[in-house]
Amino acid sequence: MATVPSLRRSFSWTLVGNIFYAIAQFVALIVLAKFGTKILVGRYALALAIAAPVFLLASLRLRQVIATDATGEYRFADYLGMTFIMAPLALATVTAVGLLGFSGPVSWVIVGVGMSKTAEAISDVCYGLMQAHERMDLIARSQVIRGLALAIGMSLAIIVFESLLMGVMCTAVLWALAMVLDLRRALDLLTSGSIARPRFAPATLRRLFYLAFPLGLVTVLGSLETNIPRYMVEHGLGEEQLGIFAALAYLLTSGNTIIAALSQASVPRMARDFAEGRLASFLSLTGKLVATGLGLGLAGIALAVLFGEFLLGWVYQRDYGDHADVFVLLMIAGTIRYTFAYLGTAANAMRRFRVQPPIHIASLLAIGISAHLWVPTHGLRGAAASIIVGTSVALLSYLGWALYTVTHAPFRRAKQESD
């Protein structure tokens, strides 16, 4: 393997790629809000809310599994084979839900989003190999290409043709082309003795599935934690209110971008530190990441309190500023999520995938019960408050797991040996 880049360089490339991609997503949403209608925003949010959990479960978060595979337990060909099985199954599921569960334009919008998610799933497993080699520059370049495809395709479709369906279909085609480039770049990283095609060995895929499934379950639970309040808003308040809520929540993307960049850049190194017994370094980096998440969230709350109404009116339309109080609540929820996110990163680096589903199941139940009770009576404020409740449950659970882990006898002995 080539010389390992510095963590700062890896983070810089990851941040650039994530920021550009987030801006591209934001541009698409702004175009929908300014040149379309709130109904179109709500329709797009609904399609994403339906497709995302399916594909997140089907992906099994293989990118994280590859990036933390410090001992080479599986070949990239095995990961690729699993993706080539799971992604088409996810597309078939989303297509069935879209065509059988909905009617009119919204059904085909759901199918179009599912097609783009299929290409994204294959690109994502390629990102895992790039990440394991700490070639975050390759991931950033791919994100720039996919971001441009999304922003340009959606903008032209909405502004010129006034068609959301055309926008999602155009995005699906362009992302499929980007996927081919990602496959080529990923395979170039393999050594000459590696298999450069998907491998479908049943016993190996079965073991890989059992290893990765808890992490895939955590991902879909996390998506549902985000989307259940949206389901409740759409059901009880309508597509227009869902559009407003989705637009407000999307402003959390800036914080999520930094959180994700630090996590993606750090997790391969954390995995190697843990696997090789450098636990002091592992714990030090984990602590710094958690402190960074908390600080970023507190800055976001201050921004929402001081400038929320102005910011919402300037970015979207003036009437969005009337919901600045909801934006503050969402930023509080974001702060809690940013704080525990890196404890999840540490668990992934340790390949402790199975400990995480119970935490997120408890969080999801808290969100679902709270949203069911509060959305009908408190509207968008109730939806935002339900996320605060759920993220608080997750934070307390992760803190309890972390405390148990660092005080547990085997971990203490390993740390003493590494010191």
Buried (B, 14 or more C-beta within 10 A) or exposed (E): EEEEBEBEBBBBBBBBBBBBBBBBBBBBBBBBBEEBBBBBBBBBBBBBBBBBBBBBBBBBBBBBBBBBBBEEEBBBBBBBBBBBBBBEEBBEBBBEBBEEEBEEEBBBBBBBBBBBBBBBBBBBBBBBBBBBBBBBBBBBBBBBBBBBBBBBBBBBBBEEEEBBBBBBBBBBBBBBEBBEBBBEBBBEBBEEEEBEEBBBEEEBBEBBBEBBBBBBBBBBBBBBBBBBBBBBBBEBBEBBBBBBBBBBBBBBBBBBBBBBBBBBBBBBBBBBBBBEBBBEBBBEBBEEBBEBBBEBBBEBBEBBEEEBBEBBBEBBBEEBBEBBBBBBBBBBBBBBBBBBBBBBBBBBBBBBBBBBBBBBBBBBEBBBEBBBBBBEEBBBBBBBBBBBBBBBBBBBBBBEBBEEBEEEEEBEEBBEEBE
